[in-house]
Amino acid sequence: MIKIQLVKDLITPNLNKAQKELDLVPKEAYKIFRSHTPIRTGNARSKTRLQGQTIEANYPYATQLDQGSSSQAPDGMTKPTEFYIKKTLDRIFKGR
C-alpha cells in the first residue's frame, strides 16, 4: 500500500491569485473599451456601461463606431479591448 501525505499545498495559492486577477478583467476591459470610445458629444461614452461582466454600448451607432467610422477610434473599441483581454489572460495563465 502507498501512503500519500500532503506536505505543502502549492496549487491553491496560485489558483487563488489567478482567480483574483481574473475577477478584475471585466472591469479593466470596460475601462479600455470606454477609453477607446470616440468622444464628440460624450453620448457614446456616457451610454457605455458595465453590466455584470458584459460591456453594453447602448446607443444606435455603436456598431458603426466599433467598425472604425470615427477617426478618433479607427480600430473601434472591441479590437483594443480583445487585445487587452488576450494579453492579460496569457500573462495570468502563463505566469508572466
N, C-alpha and C positions, 0 to 999 in steps of 0.2 A: 504494500500500500504506500502511496505517495502522499505526503502531507505538505500542503502549501500554506504558508503564512505570509500575510501582507505586512511588510516591514514599514514601507513608506508609500503613501499614495501620491504619485507624481502626475497622474492624469487629471484628477478632479480640479486642482488649482488652475491648470492650463485650460480646462473646459470652462471654468467659471470666468476666467479672464477673457476668453474668446466670446462668451455669451454677453459680457458687459460691453465689449466693443461692438458686437452685432446689434445690441439694443440701441446704440447711438446712430447706426447707419441711416434709418429713415429720416431722423431729424436733420442730420448733416446733409443728406441728399436733398432734402427740401431747401436748405439754405443755398446749395449750389444751384438748384433749379431756379429758385427765385432770383438769385443774383444774375442769372443769365436771361431772365425775362426782360425784354426791352421795356424801357420806361419813356413814354412821351407824355401821357396824361396821368400815369400812375394807376390807371384802371386795371391793367393786366396784373401787375404786382399785388394790388390790393385784393384782387379776387382769386389769388393763388393761395391755397390753404393745404395744410397737412391734416388729413382726417385719418387718425389711427396710423397706419403705415402706408397710406395712399396719398399721393400728391394730386390735388384736384385743381385744375386750371379751369375755373368756371366762368368763361366768357366766350362769346361766339367765334372769335377769331384766334383762339388758342392754337388750332391746328395750323393755320397759316403762319403764325409766329414760329411755331415749332419746326416748320418746314423751311425756315430761313427767310421769310418775306421782309424782315426788318434788317437794315444794315447794322443795327446795334447788336444783333444776335444772328449772324449769318449761318451758324451751325444749329440754331434753335436752342431749346432748353434741354431736351431729352438726351442728346448725344453727350454733352459735357457731364450731365448727371450720371449717365450709364458708365462713362469713363471713370468717374469718381468711385462709383459703387464697385466696379470690377477691380480697380486698383486697391481699394480698401479690403475687399474680400480676399484678394490674393495675399495681401500683407497679413491679414488675420490668420488665414489657413495655412500659409507657407511660413509663418513665423518671422516675417520680415518687419 
